[in-house]
Every structure is written in structure tokens, then in C-alpha cells.
Amino acid sequence: MKKFTFLLIIMLFFLAVCNIFGQETQYPFEVEKTGKGNQSLLFIPGFASSGDVWNETTAKFEKNFTCYTLTMAGFAGTKPQADASFKDWEKGIAAYIKNNKINQPIIIGHSMGGGLALAIAADYPELVGKIVIVDALPCLAAISNPNFTSKENNDCSSTITQLTAMSDDQFRNMQTQTMPRLMADPSMQETVINWSMKSDRKTFAKMYCDFSNTDLRDKIKNIQCPSLILLESFFANMKPSIEDQYKNLKNANMQYASKGLHFIMYDDKDWYFNQLTHFLSAK
């Protein structure tokens, strides 16, 4: 009887161990891995965008780099997760880098993805080799209010209620009216609108609210890696206020596009690739 009890305990122990180690870590994004280079690039798309926004970029660089392309949970048709937040997404990306032993990747982020790249490089400086920020600012709200301060326990319920109450037609009309202010290239506008239409509406509303309350202006002083900041052409007219937001970022190379709007990778493609190629090859 004692022998049977002992064997049962051992068996239960091994079942428990197998269960613990057999569970797959859940991350707040889907990821596609391509290329086989020694240096890794990790791409974070912008608000409500698919990782497909980086297709031309990965096609150009995957011969020499290993590329990890994310699509955040709830965006562009990916499965949403409960209680999405900017901070949890940041933690999730950092955990993925650690758990998969990705050695100091170069993180390339667009829009909100650029905000996530800044936050990761500031909070986990040892994890990151370089960052490329494509048309993102440390504090979006500071464009209109330089004295903006983030709210503690920001309540996003009204934003969620407003956006989830919209019909699909109303939501599409809103996105269609917004898109010409974000992208000059008309050939890709419908694609980006469709990504937002496929996005989970609650995640869309929560992350819009959360990111609007995010202020990284002080935190970026902790970033140690080289940083390339690519900004849309319009921001050249606002250099003092834009560069004031980045004043705490050491080793920053700030460049303004010669044309185009927020989706620089579509609107000023040659300039974008030239900047990226030079930065990625620099030692």
C-alpha cells in the first residue's frame, strides 16, 4: 500500500510538472518570424494596423536579418485579449524577447508601435540593441497641450461606450474621413481602413484612450541604445515643440521626411528605406 501511494505521488508530481512546462505562454500579439540573419529586427505596427504594414520592409531586410513581425491582439482581425493596456502590451513584448532569447533586437515601431518601442527601450534598456521610431511622439497629447500630465487610473469607459455603440457604417465613415490626414498614398488607404474595420472595437477604444493618456517624455532619459526618429514632413513646421518632447533622449538621430504623412513607409518610401538602411548598417 505504501509503495502504491508513493508511486501515485510520483506520478501526480510528474503530471503537474508536465502541465506547468507544457503550457504555452500567452502574449498580447501574434508574431510572424522570417529570415535567418544573426541580428534580429522586431516590428511593432501602429494603432489598429496589421503587421502587414511592414511587408515591404521585411522583404527588403529579411535576407540579412531575422524578422519578428507583430500584430497586436484585437487589431486587424487578431483575437482580442481582455483588459488590453499599453503597459501590459509593453510587458508582453519584453517577455517575448526574454523568453525567446532574442539577443538585443532592433525594435522598429510605427505610431503607437513607436511608443511601445520607446517604452521598452526605457524600461528594459538591456534588452534592446537599437530602436527606430516611425512617426511617433513620447506624448501625443502634448502636441496641443505641452503641460499635459497623465491621469492616474484613467477611466476609458465613455470612449469604449461611444465607439462600441457605432454601427459598422458609422465607424467606417469615421475612419474614411480620417485616413486622408494620415496617408497621402491613396492606393493603400482602403487597406488600412479595412484593418481598423477588422479590429475589435472595444480594444480599439481602450487602446486609443490609454495611449492618449501616455506620457514618455521623462522616461526616455533611461534609453541607452542608438535611436533613429523618422518624422512626417509636416512635423518639420513644428520642430521646437517636437524636439522638446525628445530632449531627454540621448543618442537620437532625428530626421524629417521630405514628403508625405503619418504612414511614411508608404508616402516617402525611398527616403524611408535610405534612412533605415544607413541606420541598420551603422556600427
C-alpha positions as CSV (number, residue, x, y, z in Angstrom):
1,M,0.0,0.0,0.0
2,K,2.8,2.4,0.9
3,K,4.6,1.5,-2.3
4,F,1.4,2.2,-4.3
5,T,0.9,5.6,-2.5
6,F,4.5,6.6,-3.2
7,L,4.1,5.7,-6.9
8,L,0.9,7.7,-7.1
9,I,2.6,10.7,-5.6
10,I,5.5,10.5,-8.0
11,M,3.1,10.1,-11.0
12,L,1.0,13.1,-9.9
13,F,4.2,15.2,-9.4
14,F,5.3,14.4,-13.0
15,L,1.9,15.2,-14.4
16,A,1.9,18.6,-12.6
17,V,5.4,19.3,-13.9
18,C,4.4,18.4,-17.5
19,N,1.3,20.6,-17.2
20,I,3.3,23.6,-16.0
21,F,6.0,23.3,-18.6
22,G,3.6,22.3,-21.3
23,Q,1.6,25.4,-21.1
24,E,2.4,27.9,-23.8
25,T,2.9,31.5,-22.7
26,Q,0.2,33.7,-24.0
27,Y,1.4,37.0,-25.5
28,P,-0.8,40.0,-26.4
29,F,0.1,39.7,-30.1
30,E,0.5,37.3,-33.0
31,V,4.0,37.0,-34.5
32,E,5.4,36.0,-37.8
33,K,9.1,35.1,-38.0
34,T,11.0,35.3,-41.3
35,G,14.7,35.5,-42.3
36,K,17.7,33.9,-40.8
37,G,20.2,36.7,-40.0
38,N,22.3,36.9,-36.9
39,Q,20.8,40.3,-36.0
40,S,17.1,40.4,-35.2
41,L,14.5,43.1,-36.2
42,L,11.3,43.3,-34.2
43,F,8.5,45.2,-35.9
44,I,5.6,46.7,-34.0
45,P,2.7,48.2,-36.2
46,G,0.7,51.2,-35.2
47,F,-2.8,51.7,-33.9
48,A,-5.3,49.2,-35.4
49,S,-2.8,48.1,-38.0
50,S,-1.8,44.7,-39.2
51,G,1.8,43.5,-39.2
52,D,1.4,43.6,-43.0
53,V,2.2,47.3,-42.8
54,W,5.8,46.1,-42.7
55,N,5.6,43.7,-45.6
56,E,7.8,45.8,-48.0
57,T,10.3,46.5,-45.1
58,T,10.7,42.8,-44.1
59,A,11.0,41.8,-47.8
60,K,13.9,44.2,-48.1
61,F,15.8,43.2,-44.9
62,E,15.0,39.6,-44.2
63,K,17.9,38.4,-46.4
64,N,20.3,39.7,-43.8
65,F,18.2,39.8,-40.6
66,T,15.8,37.6,-38.7
67,C,12.5,39.5,-38.6
68,Y,9.8,39.2,-35.9
69,T,6.6,41.0,-37.1
70,L,3.9,41.5,-34.6
71,T,0.1,42.2,-34.9
72,M,-1.3,43.3,-31.5
73,A,-4.2,41.4,-30.0
74,G,-7.5,42.7,-31.2
75,F,-6.2,44.6,-34.1
76,A,-6.7,43.8,-37.8
77,G,-8.6,40.5,-37.1
78,T,-6.4,39.0,-34.4
79,K,-8.0,37.6,-31.4
80,P,-8.6,40.2,-28.6
81,Q,-7.5,39.8,-25.1
82,A,-9.3,41.0,-22.0
83,D,-8.3,44.3,-20.4
84,A,-5.8,45.4,-23.0
85,S,-3.4,48.2,-21.9
86,F,-0.3,49.9,-23.2
87,K,1.7,48.8,-20.2
88,D,0.6,45.1,-20.5
89,W,1.5,45.2,-24.2
90,E,4.9,46.6,-23.3
91,K,5.5,43.9,-20.7
92,G,4.3,41.2,-23.2
93,I,6.8,42.2,-25.9
94,A,9.6,42.4,-23.4
95,A,8.7,38.9,-22.1
96,Y,8.7,37.6,-25.6
97,I,12.2,38.9,-26.2
98,K,13.5,37.4,-23.0
99,N,11.7,34.1,-23.3
100,N,12.8,33.5,-26.9
101,K,16.4,34.7,-26.1
102,I,16.3,37.3,-28.9
103,N,19.7,39.0,-28.4
104,Q,19.3,42.8,-28.3
105,P,16.9,43.1,-31.3
106,I,16.5,46.4,-33.2
107,I,12.9,47.4,-32.5
108,I,11.1,49.3,-35.2
109,G,7.8,50.8,-34.3
110,H,5.2,52.9,-36.1
111,S,2.8,55.3,-34.4
112,M,1.7,53.6,-31.2
113,G,4.2,50.8,-32.0
114,G,6.8,53.5,-31.8
115,G,5.5,54.5,-28.4
116,L,5.9,50.9,-27.3
117,A,9.4,50.8,-28.7
118,L,10.3,53.9,-26.7
119,A,8.8,52.4,-23.5
120,I,10.5,49.0,-23.9
121,A,13.9,50.7,-24.5
122,A,13.4,52.9,-21.5
123,D,12.2,50.2,-19.0
124,Y,14.3,47.3,-20.3
125,P,17.4,49.0,-21.7
126,E,19.5,45.8,-21.5
127,L,17.1,44.0,-23.9
128,V,17.4,46.4,-26.9
129,G,20.2,47.0,-29.4
130,K,18.7,49.9,-31.3
131,I,15.3,51.5,-31.9
132,V,13.7,53.1,-35.0
133,I,10.6,55.2,-34.3
134,V,8.4,55.9,-37.3
135,D,6.3,59.0,-36.8
136,A,5.6,58.7,-33.1
137,L,6.0,61.1,-30.2
138,P,6.7,60.4,-26.5
139,C,3.4,62.2,-25.6
140,L,0.7,62.5,-28.2
141,A,-1.5,64.8,-26.1
142,A,1.4,67.3,-25.7
143,I,1.1,68.4,-29.3
144,S,-1.9,70.5,-28.2
145,N,-1.1,70.8,-24.5
146,P,2.7,70.9,-23.7
147,N,1.8,70.9,-19.9
148,F,-0.2,67.7,-20.2
149,T,0.1,65.2,-17.3
150,S,-1.2,61.6,-17.4
151,K,-4.2,60.8,-15.2
152,E,-3.9,58.1,-12.6
153,N,-6.4,55.3,-13.1
154,N,-7.7,56.9,-16.3
155,D,-11.3,56.0,-17.0
156,C,-11.8,54.9,-20.6
157,S,-15.4,53.7,-20.2
158,S,-17.0,56.7,-22.0
159,T,-14.7,56.2,-25.0
160,I,-15.4,52.5,-25.1
161,T,-19.2,53.1,-24.9
162,Q,-19.1,55.7,-27.6
163,L,-17.1,53.7,-30.1
164,T,-18.7,50.3,-29.5
165,A,-22.2,51.9,-29.9
166,M,-21.3,53.0,-33.5
167,S,-22.7,50.9,-36.4
168,D,-20.2,49.5,-38.8
169,D,-21.2,52.1,-41.4
170,Q,-20.7,55.0,-38.9
171,F,-17.3,53.6,-37.9
172,R,-16.2,53.1,-41.5
173,N,-17.2,56.7,-42.3
174,M,-15.2,58.0,-39.4
175,Q,-12.1,56.0,-40.5
176,T,-12.6,57.0,-44.1
177,Q,-12.7,60.7,-43.2
178,T,-9.6,60.4,-41.0
179,M,-7.4,58.4,-43.4
180,P,-6.5,61.2,-45.9
181,R,-4.9,63.1,-42.9
182,L,-2.8,60.0,-42.2
183,M,-1.8,58.8,-45.6
184,A,-1.1,60.7,-48.9
185,D,-0.8,57.5,-51.0
186,P,-4.4,56.7,-52.0
187,S,-3.6,53.1,-53.1
188,M,-3.2,51.9,-49.5
189,Q,-5.9,53.9,-47.8
190,E,-8.6,51.2,-48.2
191,T,-6.3,48.5,-46.9
192,V,-5.6,50.4,-43.7
193,I,-9.3,51.3,-43.2
194,N,-10.1,47.6,-43.5
195,W,-7.6,46.7,-40.8
196,S,-9.4,49.1,-38.4
197,M,-12.8,47.6,-39.5
198,K,-11.5,44.1,-38.6
199,S,-10.2,45.3,-35.3
200,D,-12.1,44.5,-32.1
201,R,-14.0,47.7,-31.3
202,K,-13.5,47.6,-27.5
203,T,-9.7,47.1,-27.9
204,F,-9.7,49.9,-30.4
205,A,-11.4,52.3,-28.0
206,K,-9.5,51.2,-24.9
207,M,-6.1,51.5,-26.5
208,Y,-6.9,54.8,-28.2
209,C,-7.9,56.1,-24.7
210,D,-4.9,54.5,-23.0
211,F,-2.3,55.7,-25.5
212,S,-3.8,59.2,-25.4
213,N,-3.0,59.2,-21.7
214,T,0.6,58.0,-22.1
215,D,3.5,60.4,-21.5
216,L,7.0,59.0,-22.0
217,R,8.8,62.4,-22.1
218,D,10.7,61.9,-18.8
219,K,11.1,58.1,-19.1
220,I,13.1,58.2,-22.3
221,K,16.1,59.5,-20.4
222,N,16.7,55.9,-19.5
223,I,17.2,54.8,-23.1
224,Q,20.8,53.9,-23.8
225,C,20.7,52.5,-27.3
226,P,21.1,54.4,-30.6
227,S,17.8,55.8,-31.8
228,L,16.5,56.8,-35.2
229,I,13.5,59.0,-35.2
230,L,11.7,59.3,-38.5
231,L,9.0,62.0,-38.6
232,E,6.5,63.0,-41.2
233,S,7.2,66.1,-43.3
234,F,4.5,68.2,-41.5
235,F,6.4,68.0,-38.2
236,A,9.3,70.0,-39.7
237,N,7.0,73.0,-39.2
238,M,6.8,72.2,-35.5
239,K,10.5,71.4,-34.8
240,P,10.8,73.3,-31.5
241,S,7.8,71.6,-29.9
242,I,8.6,68.2,-31.4
243,E,12.2,68.2,-30.4
244,D,11.3,69.5,-26.9
245,Q,9.4,66.2,-26.5
246,Y,12.5,64.3,-27.4
247,K,15.0,66.4,-25.4
248,N,15.6,63.7,-22.8
249,L,16.5,61.1,-25.4
250,K,20.3,60.6,-25.7
251,N,21.9,59.4,-29.0
252,A,18.8,60.4,-31.0
253,N,19.1,60.9,-34.8
254,M,16.0,62.9,-35.8
255,Q,15.1,63.1,-39.4
256,Y,12.1,64.7,-41.2
257,A,10.6,63.1,-44.3
258,S,10.7,65.2,-47.5
259,K,7.0,64.5,-48.3
260,G,4.0,62.5,-47.1
261,L,2.0,62.0,-43.9
262,H,1.9,59.6,-41.0
263,F,2.4,56.3,-42.9
264,I,5.9,57.3,-44.0
265,M,6.7,53.7,-45.2
266,Y,4.1,54.3,-48.0
267,D,4.3,58.0,-48.6
268,D,8.0,58.6,-48.8
269,K,9.3,55.1,-49.5
270,D,12.7,55.8,-51.0
271,W,13.6,58.3,-48.2
272,Y,12.4,55.8,-45.6
273,F,14.4,52.9,-46.9
274,N,17.6,55.0,-47.3
275,Q,17.3,56.2,-43.7
276,L,16.7,52.7,-42.4
277,T,19.4,51.0,-44.5
278,H,22.0,53.5,-43.3
279,F,21.0,53.2,-39.6
280,L,20.8,49.4,-39.6
281,S,24.3,49.1,-41.2
282,A,26.0,51.6,-38.8
283,K,28.1,50.0,-36.1
